Amino acid sequence: MKEVGDIDEQTISGDALVRALAALANPHRLRIIASLAGGRNYVSQLARDIGMSRPLLHMHLQRLEAAGLVAGTLELSVDGKAMKFFAVTPFAIQLTPGIIAEAARTLIAPSGPDTEP
């Protein structure tokens, strides 16, 4: 399985697993991943495609990027405008009780009912 950031089904750390699952546990972020699955897109067009404001889209893209699920690059258009493009990074997360148990042994993040990744 290809490694993305620190997401690899054989050696995924507990913290990487928590970040990835937390990032994917939001319907807006799932829609963003689904839209980007067809190919990379720049923020303004992506916002129009999924019917979301650019500030809200940026917030969700930051969360996905921090989890290693998307990657952004800044490019200049022919007329000199800066455009931020995002694309899905190849990833696969396989969950089994054994993988979760191994990942849990490596958790660094605090745990408890009031903690959020």
Beta strands, then each sheet from edge to edge (+ up, - down):
strand 1: 41-42
strand 2: 70-76
strand 3: 82-88
sheet 1: 1+ 3- 2+
end
